[in-house]
Amino acid sequence: MEMWGKDFGLVLVLSKVHNDVLALGFTLTSQLMVNNSVSRTN
């Protein structure tokens, strides 16, 4: 049971990191798309 608890904690940490990475990637992608749109209109 103790090991399972540790694994569960690890899974929670990994899923949080995964969500942070996804959010960061989404932000960067949005920024790039906005920059491309701006440079095209100029």
Secondary structure, 3 states (H helix, E strand, C coil): CHHHHHHHHHHHHHHHHHHHHHHHHHHHHHHHHHHHHHHHHC
